[in-house]
């Protein structure tokens, strides 16, 4: 049987060379899968599906269609996998392991699977640090994103789990 705990978390995504910063503060469920292996599950707070929906002035059309998305992190001291999936829109999966090239895959969720395709990028994990025992308190992943030979920037993913 899996041990699980409900905890408040703060998840930040930062680019060190571009003006990108995104932070999610939410309640999450922490599952203890095995010794030093955990899953963190949370529903990303609802957000509009498109900018056009936010910019409409008509009262009737100002009702914003919201979608729930599941964010799932598999973490250990050696690797991390992050998957974002929902009922529609963009989904992705990142695989990070310190000192190696992993895959970052992005795809659109649609009901016609014949027309769906994905974009695959490489990431190089410069640093992966999981702190806290027996339950994790923080995860920090520093990585570079690449498209073939084109460098797309340096990024930091930082997860804090409050106990």
N, C-alpha and C positions, 0 to 999 in steps of 0.2 A: 504494500500500500504506500502511495506517495504521501509524504508530509507536505502540507501546504499552509501558507501564511498570507494574510491580507496586510499589505503594507503600502504606505504612501511612497511614491517615487518621484524623482525629477530626472528627466531624460533630456540631454542637450546635444545638439548637433551644430558644430562650428566649423567654418572654413577659415584656415589661417591665411589664405591669400585672396579671398573674395569676401564681399560684405554679406555673408550668409550666417545667420544665427537663428536657430529654432529651438524652443524649449517646450516640453510637455510636463505638466505637473498633474498627476492623477493617482488614483488608487490602483494597485496592481496585485495580482496573485503570484506569490513566489512558491514554486514547487521544487522540492528537494528530490531530484531523480536518483542520485547516487552520491557517493562520497565526492565532494567538490564539483558536482554537476547539478545545474539548476535550470529551470525554465521560469521566465518572467512573462506573464500574460497581462495585457491591458487593452482596454478599448480606447482608441484615440478619441479625444473629445471631438464632437461633431463639428464639421466645417462645411462651407458651401462647396458645391461641385464645380462652380466656375466663377470667375471674376465678373463676368457679364451678369450673372444672377445677383451679385451684390450691388452692382451699379445701376440697376433698373430703378426708374422713378415711379412707374405705375404701381399703385397700391396693390392691385390684384396680383401683379407679377413679383412683388417684393417678397412674397412668401418664398423663403429659400429652401430648396430641396437639400436635405441633410442626409449624410450617409455615415454609417458606423463602420469603423475599420478596426481590425484586430492587429495588434502589434505583439509579436511573439519573439522573445530572445532566448536562445539556448546558450548558456554561459558556463565556462569552466576556466581554470587558470591557463589553459593551453589554447583554447579556441572560443570563438563566439560566432553565432549565426543569428541574424536578425531578419525576420520576415514580416512584411506588412501586407495584409490582404483585406479586401472588403467586398461589398456587393457591386461595386462598379468603380471605374476609374483606374488609376495607376496602382500597381502592386510591385513589390520588389523583394529581393532576397540578397543579403550580403553574407559572405563567408570570410571570416578573418582568422588567421593563425600567424603568430609572430614569426617574422623573418621569411615568409613565403608569399607568393602571389596567389590570391584568392579570386573569386568571381563575384561580381556585383551584377545581378540580372534584374531587368525592369520589364514589365509587361502590362498590357491593358486588359482589364477584365471585361469581356463582352460575352454575349450569349451565343455568338456564332464562332465556335472554336476553330473553324476552318480558316477564318480570316485573321485570327489572332497571331501575333508574332512577338518576339522579345528582343531586347537589346542587351547584349552582354558586354560588360567592361571588366577590366582587370583592376584589382587593388593590391597594393603591397603594404602589408602590415608592419609598420615600423616599431610599434610598441603595443602590447596587450597586458594590462595589469588588472587583476582581480584582487580586491582587498576585503578582509573580513573573515572571521572564523567563529563559530562553525557555519554561520550564514553570511552570505556576501553583503557588504556594505556599499561597495562602489566597483564600477567597471570603467576603465578608460582604454579606448582603442584609438591609436593614432595611425592613420593610413594615407597612402597616396592613391589617387584614382587615375587610371590610364585607359585610353582608347587606342589600341595598337601601339604606336610609338609617340602618341600625343599625350603629354602630361596635362591632366585636368584639375590638378590642385591637391593640396594637403587638407585633410579633414580630421576632426576629433569627435568621437562619440563618447559622451560621459553619462553614466547612469549612477544615480545615488539612490540607495534603498534605505529608507528611514526606519529604524527599529525602536 
